[in-house]
Amino acid sequence: MAERKRRLVSNELTEAALQLLASKGFDAVTIDEIATTAGVSKRTFFRYFASKEDVVVQFLADMGAGMRAELAARSADERPSAALRSAVAVPIAACTDHADHADRALRVVQLILRTPALHARFLERQAQWRDDLAAELTHRLGLDPDTDLYPRLAAGMALNAFDTVLHRWSESDGGEDPTELIDRAFAVIAPALDAV
């Protein structure tokens, strides 16, 4: 019960912070404002997060966990390109599942890509995601993590496609469909991914 309550408060804080940060910009939002919007005290905010930046970082951590879980759940018989495409499509699908949610997700992506401190943290997280996806690929394909180059290269290619799609979606201000973009990106890299 306590864990459920903790998760609920964390989710409320994250939702309030992302909404405010996306609409007003990173520098214009205070921690007091986030706490007030979430209906908690500033002290409660600091029990969950050390800074505004950490709220976004936690959001990104959840994104990476979803990708790895999706890759792990894919059939072992599936082509690596299809499995990796499904894995990196998880956060894309979460961003675009409802029109109002897609608009907010786009603003959050734009905030991350346009705020140097957040973009740096995003790139740090991508490095962790690459390692996690590479470990999953190593296991999935029965490769040797000490000698095989494929898992890390394949994970990096998939995440580079993901990053390219986010940038293109952001720059088009939501005009381009990220699901179509991910399909196009993987059409380019699939031959290399499947040459394992």
Summary of the structure (lengths in Angstrom):
residues: 196
radius of gyration: 17.9
end to end distance: 46.2
largest distance: 53.9
contacts: 602
relative contact order: 0.11
helix: 80%
strand: 0%
